[in-house]
Amino acid sequence: MKPNKRPLIVLLLVVVGIAGGAYWWSHRQPPSQNVLTLYGNIDIRQVQLAFNDAGRVTELAVQEGDTVRKGQVVARLDAVRYQDAVDRAQAALLAQQNVLAKLEAGSRPQEIAQARAAVDAALAAQANAKATYARQKTLVESGFLPRQALDNVTQQLDTAAADVQRAQQALSLAVQGPRKEDIAAAQALVKADEAALALAQRQLADTVLRAPDDGVVENRILEVGDMAAPQTPVLTLALNNPVWVRAYVPETELGKIVPGMRARIESDSFPGQPFDGWIGAISPTAEFTPKSVETTELRAQLVYRVRVYACNPGQKLRLGMPVTVQVPLVNNAPQAVSTHVCPR
């Protein structure tokens, strides 16, 4: 009677199946190893908008809840005083520019001709004084005039010579024109007046408050007629594209992520509608830190705060909303954080 080999075959199949299953289990790549899942909440960035100078608010162009674009005018100050300052600075600059132009142009031809004529007149007066001196000297030596008359003529001759020197020096100054030091000083004054005008124009421009980026007006702190100051915000603006996700990564998973890696943000409010994002920053310090004497189990409880940027089209993600962050760990090379841009 032949022995029944069927149980032996079944046993061999079971052994092979168990060995194959063990091999597959030891070499499988669970999906969880390819994606890191984090949990967190939406943090919307806020900006307190204030004027650079003091003044009375004359216009508030937005209401709470309004969506604004980058560069949009949201408020204005009374600009009368600042416009007056600009006008005054412009007039001062124009006056100093004319002074500089006059120095750089030098003496006019008529001024030089006038100086030459003065020299000729002085020379003629000197020649006349010399002739008078010669005649008076002859008369004094002949005894027809007293010695005092010669002394008077001598003084007139000396005065005429000095007048000639003065006229010649004035002609030389007219020909050479202004000193280079005077021109340099006038140029410096022009630059100072230009800076004063630029400052006045900047202060005038600062009477218009503009949105620094796209966002939503969260709160109107001042109203028309209130006095504004640099220390007093006028509006609170929520910058909502991108928004921030405040999440926490366990210490055991910290080495898997770096800033610049792409991420996907999911919300229970919008199932099946993931939002693009990227890891912006990882805190250098741990939170929920245990006591200084740590065990291996306690060290595993350390977490680090992670800031994840999330694009927010349609303004769907709102402050405090719980979200799930999925970070692919395969084919996710980090890029510079500044290169990530959300569509407007």
C-alpha positions as CSV (number, residue, x, y, z in Angstrom):
1,M,0.0,0.0,0.0
2,K,1.5,3.3,-1.1
3,P,1.9,6.0,1.6
4,N,-0.3,9.2,1.1
5,K,2.0,12.1,0.1
6,R,-0.7,14.8,0.1
7,P,-0.1,15.9,3.7
8,L,3.6,16.3,3.1
9,I,2.9,18.4,0.0
10,V,0.5,20.6,1.9
11,L,3.0,21.0,4.7
12,L,5.7,22.0,2.2
13,L,3.4,24.6,0.6
14,V,2.6,26.1,4.1
15,V,6.3,26.3,4.9
16,V,7.1,28.0,1.6
17,G,4.1,30.4,2.1
18,I,5.3,31.4,5.6
19,A,8.9,31.9,4.4
20,G,7.7,34.1,1.5
21,G,5.4,36.1,3.7
22,A,8.3,36.6,6.2
23,Y,10.6,37.7,3.4
24,W,7.9,40.2,2.0
25,W,7.3,41.5,5.5
26,S,10.9,42.1,6.2
27,H,11.6,43.9,2.9
28,R,8.3,45.8,2.4
29,Q,8.3,49.7,2.4
30,P,5.4,50.9,4.4
31,P,3.8,54.0,3.0
32,S,4.3,55.7,6.3
33,Q,8.1,55.6,5.7
34,N,7.7,57.7,2.5
35,V,5.5,60.4,4.0
36,L,5.9,62.2,7.3
37,T,2.6,63.3,8.8
38,L,2.4,66.3,11.1
39,Y,-0.5,68.0,12.8
40,G,-1.0,71.7,13.6
41,N,-3.0,74.8,13.3
42,I,-3.2,77.8,11.0
43,D,-1.4,80.9,12.1
44,I,-2.2,84.0,10.0
45,R,0.5,86.6,9.9
46,Q,-0.6,90.0,11.1
47,V,0.8,93.5,10.4
48,Q,0.0,96.6,12.5
49,L,-0.1,99.5,10.0
50,A,0.9,102.9,11.3
51,F,1.9,106.2,9.8
52,N,5.6,107.3,10.0
53,D,4.6,110.8,11.2
54,A,1.9,112.4,13.4
55,G,-1.2,114.0,12.0
56,R,-5.0,113.9,11.8
57,V,-6.6,111.0,9.8
58,T,-8.6,112.4,6.9
59,E,-9.5,109.2,5.1
60,L,-9.9,105.5,5.9
61,A,-10.5,103.7,2.5
62,V,-11.2,100.2,3.8
63,Q,-13.6,98.5,6.2
64,E,-13.0,95.4,8.4
65,G,-13.1,92.3,6.3
66,D,-12.1,94.1,3.1
67,T,-9.5,92.4,0.9
68,V,-6.7,94.6,-0.1
69,R,-3.8,94.3,-2.6
70,K,-0.2,95.2,-2.2
71,G,0.3,98.9,-2.6
72,Q,-3.4,99.8,-2.2
73,V,-4.1,103.0,-0.3
74,V,-5.8,102.3,3.0
75,A,-5.6,105.6,4.8
76,R,-4.5,109.2,4.5
77,L,-3.3,112.0,6.8
78,D,-3.9,115.7,6.6
79,A,-1.1,116.7,4.1
80,V,-1.2,120.5,4.2
81,R,1.7,121.0,6.5
82,Y,3.8,118.5,4.7
83,Q,3.1,120.1,1.3
84,D,4.1,123.5,2.7
85,A,7.4,122.0,3.8
86,V,8.0,120.6,0.3
87,D,7.3,124.0,-1.3
88,R,9.7,125.7,1.1
89,A,12.4,123.1,0.5
90,Q,12.0,123.5,-3.3
91,A,12.3,127.3,-3.1
92,A,15.4,127.0,-0.9
93,L,17.0,124.6,-3.3
94,L,16.2,126.8,-6.3
95,A,17.8,129.8,-4.6
96,Q,21.0,127.9,-3.8
97,Q,21.2,126.4,-7.3
98,N,21.1,130.0,-8.7
99,V,23.9,131.0,-6.3
100,L,26.0,128.0,-7.5
101,A,25.3,128.8,-11.1
102,K,26.4,132.4,-10.6
103,L,29.7,131.3,-9.0
104,E,30.4,128.6,-11.7
105,A,29.6,131.1,-14.5
106,G,32.3,133.5,-13.2
107,S,32.5,137.2,-14.0
108,R,30.4,138.6,-16.8
109,P,32.2,140.4,-19.7
110,Q,30.7,143.7,-18.7
111,E,32.1,143.3,-15.2
112,I,35.6,142.6,-16.6
113,A,35.3,145.6,-18.9
114,Q,34.2,147.8,-16.0
115,A,37.3,146.7,-14.1
116,R,39.5,147.5,-17.0
117,A,38.0,150.9,-17.3
118,A,38.6,151.5,-13.6
119,V,42.3,150.6,-14.2
120,D,42.5,153.1,-17.1
121,A,40.9,155.8,-15.0
122,A,43.3,155.2,-12.1
123,L,46.3,155.3,-14.5
124,A,45.0,158.6,-15.9
125,A,44.6,160.1,-12.5
126,Q,48.1,158.9,-11.6
127,A,49.5,160.6,-14.8
128,N,47.8,163.8,-13.9
129,A,49.1,163.6,-10.3
130,K,52.6,163.2,-11.7
131,A,52.3,166.2,-13.9
132,T,51.0,168.3,-11.2
133,Y,53.8,167.2,-8.9
134,A,56.4,168.2,-11.5
135,R,54.9,171.7,-11.9
136,Q,54.5,172.3,-8.2
137,K,58.0,171.1,-7.5
138,T,59.4,173.7,-10.0
139,L,57.4,176.5,-8.5
140,V,58.4,175.5,-4.9
141,E,62.1,175.3,-5.9
142,S,61.7,178.8,-7.5
143,G,60.2,180.2,-4.3
144,F,56.8,181.0,-5.8
145,L,55.0,178.4,-3.6
146,P,55.5,177.3,-0.1
147,R,56.9,173.9,0.8
148,Q,53.5,172.8,2.0
149,A,52.1,172.9,-1.5
150,L,54.7,170.3,-2.6
151,D,53.8,168.1,0.3
152,N,50.1,168.2,-0.7
153,V,50.9,167.3,-4.3
154,T,53.2,164.4,-3.1
155,Q,50.3,163.0,-1.1
156,Q,48.0,163.1,-4.1
157,L,50.6,161.3,-6.2
158,D,50.8,158.5,-3.6
159,T,47.1,158.2,-3.5
160,A,46.9,158.0,-7.2
161,A,49.5,155.2,-7.2
162,A,47.5,153.2,-4.6
163,D,44.3,153.7,-6.6
164,V,46.1,152.1,-9.6
165,Q,47.1,149.1,-7.5
166,R,43.5,148.6,-6.2
167,A,42.0,148.9,-9.7
168,Q,44.5,146.4,-11.1
169,Q,43.8,143.9,-8.3
170,A,40.0,144.2,-8.9
171,L,40.6,143.5,-12.6
172,S,42.6,140.4,-11.7
173,L,39.8,139.1,-9.5
174,A,37.2,139.8,-12.2
175,V,39.3,137.9,-14.8
176,Q,40.0,134.9,-12.5
177,G,36.4,134.6,-11.2
178,P,35.2,133.1,-7.9
179,R,37.5,131.0,-5.8
180,K,37.1,127.2,-6.1
181,E,36.6,126.9,-2.4
182,D,33.5,129.2,-2.7
183,I,32.2,127.0,-5.5
184,A,32.7,123.8,-3.4
185,A,30.9,125.4,-0.5
186,A,28.0,126.3,-2.7
187,Q,27.9,122.8,-4.2
188,A,27.7,121.4,-0.6
189,L,24.8,123.7,0.2
190,V,23.0,122.5,-2.9
191,K,23.4,118.9,-1.8
192,A,22.1,119.8,1.6
193,D,19.1,121.5,0.2
194,E,18.4,118.5,-2.1
195,A,18.5,116.2,0.9
196,A,16.1,118.5,2.8
197,L,13.7,118.4,-0.2
198,A,13.9,114.6,-0.5
199,L,13.1,114.3,3.2
200,A,10.1,116.7,2.9
201,Q,8.9,114.8,-0.1
202,R,9.3,111.5,1.8
203,Q,7.3,112.9,4.7
204,L,4.6,114.1,2.3
205,A,4.4,110.6,0.7
206,D,4.2,109.0,4.2
207,T,0.8,110.8,4.7
208,V,-0.6,108.1,2.4
209,L,-0.7,104.6,4.1
210,R,-0.5,101.6,1.7
211,A,-0.9,97.9,2.3
212,P,2.6,96.2,2.4
213,D,1.1,93.0,0.9
214,D,-2.1,91.3,0.0
215,G,-4.3,90.6,2.9
216,V,-7.6,91.2,4.7
217,V,-8.4,94.1,7.1
218,E,-8.8,92.5,10.4
219,N,-9.4,95.5,12.6
220,R,-9.9,99.3,12.2
221,I,-8.2,100.8,15.3
222,L,-8.5,104.5,14.4
223,E,-11.2,106.5,12.6
224,V,-11.4,109.6,10.5
225,G,-10.6,112.6,12.7
226,D,-8.4,110.7,15.1
227,M,-4.8,111.8,15.7
228,A,-2.3,109.3,14.4
229,A,1.2,108.7,15.5
230,P,4.0,106.2,14.7
231,Q,3.3,104.5,18.0
232,T,-0.5,104.1,17.3
233,P,-1.5,101.6,14.6
234,V,-4.3,102.5,12.3
235,L,-5.3,99.1,11.0
236,T,-4.5,95.5,11.6
237,L,-3.9,93.6,8.4
238,A,-3.9,89.8,8.1
239,L,-1.5,88.5,5.5
240,N,-3.3,85.4,4.4
241,N,-1.4,84.2,1.3
242,P,0.7,82.4,2.3
243,V,-0.4,81.5,5.8
244,W,1.6,79.7,8.4
245,V,1.0,76.3,9.9
246,R,2.3,75.8,13.4
247,A,3.1,72.1,13.7
248,Y,5.3,69.9,15.8
249,V,7.7,67.2,14.8
250,P,8.8,64.5,17.2
251,E,12.5,64.4,18.0
252,T,12.8,60.9,16.4
253,E,11.5,62.3,13.1
254,L,13.5,65.6,13.2
255,G,16.3,64.4,10.9
256,K,13.9,63.6,8.0
257,I,12.9,67.2,7.2
258,V,14.8,70.4,6.3
259,P,13.6,73.9,5.4
260,G,12.6,74.2,1.7
261,M,11.0,70.8,1.4
262,R,7.6,70.7,-0.3
263,A,4.5,69.9,1.8
264,R,0.8,69.3,1.3
265,I,-1.7,70.7,3.8
266,E,-5.1,69.1,4.3
267,S,-8.1,70.3,6.2
268,D,-11.2,68.6,7.4
269,S,-13.2,71.6,6.2
270,F,-12.1,70.9,2.6
271,P,-11.7,67.2,2.1
272,G,-10.0,66.2,-1.1
273,Q,-8.7,69.7,-1.6
274,P,-5.0,69.7,-0.6
275,F,-3.1,73.0,-0.3
276,D,0.5,73.4,-1.6
277,G,3.1,74.5,0.9
278,W,6.7,74.2,2.0
279,I,8.7,73.9,5.3
280,G,9.8,77.4,6.2
281,A,11.7,77.0,9.5
282,I,12.4,74.5,12.3
283,S,12.8,75.7,15.8
284,P,16.3,75.3,17.2
285,T,15.0,74.4,20.7
286,A,12.8,71.6,21.9
287,E,9.4,72.2,23.5
288,F,7.8,70.2,26.3
289,T,11.4,69.6,27.5
290,P,11.6,67.1,30.4
291,K,13.9,67.5,33.4
292,S,17.6,67.6,33.0
293,V,17.9,63.9,34.0
294,E,16.5,62.2,31.0
295,T,15.8,58.6,30.1
296,T,15.6,57.1,26.7
297,E,11.8,57.1,26.9
298,L,11.6,60.8,27.9
299,R,13.9,61.9,25.1
300,A,11.5,60.3,22.6
301,Q,8.8,62.7,23.9
302,L,10.7,65.9,22.8
303,V,9.1,67.8,19.9
304,Y,10.2,70.7,17.8
305,R,8.0,73.5,16.4
306,V,7.9,73.6,12.6
307,R,6.6,76.6,10.6
308,V,5.1,75.4,7.3
309,Y,4.0,77.9,4.7
310,A,0.7,77.1,3.1
311,C,-0.7,78.7,-0.1
312,N,-4.2,80.0,0.6
313,P,-6.2,80.5,-2.7
314,G,-9.7,81.6,-2.0
315,Q,-8.9,82.5,1.6
316,K,-10.1,79.1,2.7
317,L,-7.6,78.5,5.5
318,R,-8.4,80.6,8.5
319,L,-6.8,81.4,11.8
320,G,-6.8,78.5,14.3
321,M,-8.0,75.9,11.8
322,P,-6.6,72.4,12.5
323,V,-4.8,70.9,9.6
324,T,-2.7,67.9,8.6
325,V,0.7,68.4,7.0
326,Q,2.0,65.7,4.7
327,V,5.7,65.9,3.9
328,P,7.0,63.5,1.1
329,L,10.3,62.0,2.0
330,V,11.1,60.7,-1.5
331,N,11.9,62.9,-4.4
332,N,11.6,66.0,-2.3
333,A,14.8,67.9,-2.6
334,P,14.8,71.1,-0.5
335,Q,14.8,74.5,-2.2
336,A,15.6,77.9,-0.9
337,V,12.6,79.1,1.1
338,S,12.5,82.4,-0.7
339,T,12.0,80.7,-4.1
340,H,8.7,79.2,-3.1
341,V,5.9,81.5,-4.4
342,C,2.1,81.1,-4.0
343,P,-0.1,82.1,-7.0
344,R,-1.9,85.4,-6.5
